[in-house]
Amino acid sequence: MTTLVIVAVCFLALGIALWAAAVGALRRKRWLGGGVRVLLGLLFITLAALAGAITIGIQGYRALTYEEVAATVKTDPLAPQRFRATILLPNKRLAMYELAGDAFYVDAHILKWHPWLNLLGLHTSYELDRVSGRYNAVTDERTQPHTVYALSRDRWLDLFALARRKALGPLVDAEYGSAAFVAGNRPAEWEVRVSTTGLLMRQVMHSSTP
C-alpha cells in the first residue's frame, strides 16, 4: 500500500509538472510541444487517480477481513459432558469455569460500523457477553443441567445499548448478537476472534519440539 501511495504521488507530480510546462509552451506558441505535454500530463494524472483508487480499495478490503483476538480459551474434559474452560482476555483478566455440555459456547454484542468508518480505522466493536456449555443433542438441551457465566461488566457508557436506541445515528451499519462454539470434550486451545462478520474460533496449533 505504501508503494502505491508513492507511485500515485510521483504520477501526480509528473502530471502537474507536464501541465505547467505545457502552459509555458503554449504561451510561446509551441503548439505541438504544448499539446504533447498536455496529453502526457493528463495520462500521468489519470494514472495517479488509478493508483489512489487502488490504494483506497486495498484499505477497504483489509478493513473487511480485519480480525482481532478477543480471548484465548483452553478446554479440559473432566467427565462425560463436563469440562473446564480457562479464558484469558486481552486485558490479562483470567476466568475459569466448569461447564456442563458437549461444547464450549461464547456469545458477544457486535457493533458493525459503516464501511467509510472502516477506512478511517474504526473497525467492528464488540463485547464478549457470556459463556456456557452447549449440548449436541436437543434432548440433552431440554433435560440436562445448564451452566452459564457472564463475561461482560457494567460500564457507564454502553455503546450496544445506545445503538439499540438508535442514538448513534448513521454511524452504525448494524448491531446484533453473534456466537460460536467448539467441542469441549478434549484438551485444546482456541482463539476467540471477532471480525466484521461476527465471532469465529480458531484452534491454536503449538509446534512440537524434537
C-alpha positions in Angstrom: 0.0 0.0 0.0 2.9 2.4 0.8 4.3 1.7 -2.7 1.0 2.6 -4.3 0.9 5.9 -2.4 4.4 6.8 -3.5 3.6 5.9 -7.1 0.4 7.9 -7.0 2.2 11.0 -5.6 5.0 10.6 -8.3 2.5 10.3 -11.1 0.6 13.4 -9.8 3.8 15.4 -9.5 4.8 14.5 -13.1 1.3 15.3 -14.4 1.3 18.7 -12.7 4.9 19.5 -14.0 4.0 18.5 -17.5 0.8 20.7 -17.4 2.9 23.6 -16.2 5.4 23.0 -19.0 2.5 22.8 -21.5 1.2 26.2 -20.4 4.6 27.7 -20.9 5.0 26.1 -24.3 1.5 27.2 -25.4 2.3 30.8 -24.3 5.3 30.7 -26.6 3.1 29.4 -29.3 4.8 26.0 -29.5 1.5 24.2 -30.3 2.9 20.7 -31.0 5.1 20.6 -27.9 2.4 22.1 -25.7 -0.2 19.6 -27.0 2.1 16.7 -26.3 2.8 17.9 -22.8 -0.9 18.3 -22.1 -1.7 14.7 -23.2 1.2 13.3 -21.2 0.2 15.4 -18.1 -3.4 14.1 -18.5 -2.0 10.5 -18.7 0.1 10.8 -15.6 -2.8 12.4 -13.6 -5.1 9.6 -14.7 -2.5 7.0 -13.6 -2.2 8.9 -10.2 -6.0 8.7 -9.8 -6.0 5.0 -10.6 -3.2 4.3 -8.1 -5.1 6.3 -5.5 -8.3 4.3 -6.2 -6.5 1.0 -5.8 -5.0 2.2 -2.5 -8.4 3.0 -1.2 -9.7 -0.3 -2.5 -7.0 -2.2 -0.6 -7.8 -0.3 2.6 -11.4 -1.3 2.3 -10.6 -4.9 1.7 -8.3 -5.1 4.7 -11.0 -3.5 6.8 -13.5 -6.1 5.6 -11.2 -9.0 6.6 -9.9 -7.5 9.8 -9.8 -9.9 12.8 -8.9 -9.3 16.4 -8.3 -11.9 19.1 -11.0 -11.3 21.8 -9.8 -14.2 24.1 -8.0 -17.4 24.3 -9.7 -20.5 25.7 -8.3 -23.8 27.0 -10.7 -26.7 27.4 -10.0 -29.7 29.6 -12.5 -32.5 29.9 -13.4 -33.5 33.5 -16.1 -36.1 32.9 -18.7 -37.1 30.3 -20.4 -33.8 29.3 -18.3 -31.9 31.8 -15.3 -29.8 31.1 -13.3 -26.8 32.4 -12.8 -23.7 30.3 -9.9 -21.4 31.2 -10.4 -18.0 29.5 -7.7 -15.3 29.1 -8.9 -11.9 27.9 -6.7 -9.3 26.2 -6.5 -7.2 29.3 -4.9 -10.2 31.1 -8.1 -10.9 33.0 -8.4 -14.7 33.7 -11.6 -16.6 34.2 -12.1 -20.3 34.9 -15.4 -22.0 34.7 -16.7 -25.6 35.0 -19.3 -26.1 32.2 -21.8 -28.8 31.5 -22.3 -29.9 28.0 -20.5 -31.2 24.9 -19.2 -27.9 23.6 -17.9 -24.5 24.8 -20.2 -21.7 23.7 -19.5 -18.0 23.7 -21.6 -15.0 22.5 -21.0 -11.3 22.1 -22.5 -8.0 21.3 -21.4 -6.7 17.9 -21.4 -3.2 16.5 -20.7 -3.0 12.8 -19.8 0.5 11.6 -20.4 1.8 8.2 -17.7 1.0 5.6 -16.5 4.6 5.3 -15.6 4.5 9.0 -13.6 1.2 8.4 -11.4 3.2 6.1 -10.8 5.7 8.8 -9.6 2.9 11.1 -12.8 2.3 13.1 -13.4 -1.4 12.9 -16.2 -3.6 14.3 -16.7 -3.1 18.0 -17.6 -5.9 20.3 -18.1 -7.0 23.9 -18.0 -10.7 24.9 -21.2 -11.2 26.9 -21.3 -14.7 28.3 -20.0 -18.3 28.1 -21.9 -21.5 28.6 -21.9 -25.2 27.9 -23.8 -26.5 24.9 -25.2 -30.0 24.3 -25.1 -31.6 20.9 -28.4 -33.3 21.2 -31.6 -31.2 21.5 -33.0 -33.7 24.0 -30.0 -33.0 26.3 -30.5 -29.3 25.9 -34.0 -29.7 27.2 -33.3 -32.1 30.1 -29.7 -31.8 31.3 -28.4 -29.1 33.6 -27.2 -25.8 32.1 -24.2 -23.6 33.1 -23.8 -20.0 32.0 -21.5 -17.2 33.2 -21.2 -13.6 32.4 -18.1 -12.1 30.8 -19.3 -8.5 30.4 -19.0 -5.9 33.1 -21.2 -3.0 34.0 -20.0 0.3 32.5 -21.1 3.9 32.5 -21.3 4.0 28.6 -22.9 1.1 26.9 -22.4 1.5 23.1 -24.6 -1.5 22.3 -27.5 -0.1 24.3 -27.0 3.3 22.6 -27.1 1.6 19.2 -30.3 -0.2 20.0 -31.9 3.1 20.9 -30.6 4.5 17.6 -28.6 7.1 19.5 -25.5 6.6 17.3 -27.5 7.5 14.2 -25.8 6.9 10.8 -22.5 5.7 12.2 -23.8 2.2 12.9 -24.5 -0.2 10.0 -25.8 -3.0 12.2 -26.0 -4.1 15.8 -26.5 -7.7 16.6 -25.5 -10.7 18.7 -23.0 -13.3 17.5 -22.0 -16.6 18.9 -19.5 -19.5 18.2 -19.0 -22.9 19.8 -16.4 -25.7 19.7 -16.1 -29.2 21.2 -15.2 -29.2 24.9 -14.6 -33.0 25.2 -10.9 -32.9 24.5 -7.9 -30.8 25.7 -7.4 -28.0 23.2 -6.6 -24.3 23.0 -8.7 -21.9 20.9 -8.6 -18.2 19.9 -11.9 -16.5 20.0 -11.7 -13.9 17.2 -14.0 -11.1 16.2 -14.3 -9.8 12.6 -16.7 -7.6 10.7 -19.0 -10.6 10.3 -19.0 -11.7 13.9 -17.3 -14.3 16.1 -15.2 -17.3 15.0 -12.9 -19.7 16.8 -9.6 -21.0 15.5 -7.6 -23.8 17.2 -4.1 -22.8 18.3 -1.6 -25.3 17.0 1.6 -25.5 19.0 4.7 -26.6 17.2 6.3 -29.7 18.8 9.9 -29.6 19.7 12.1 -32.6 18.7 
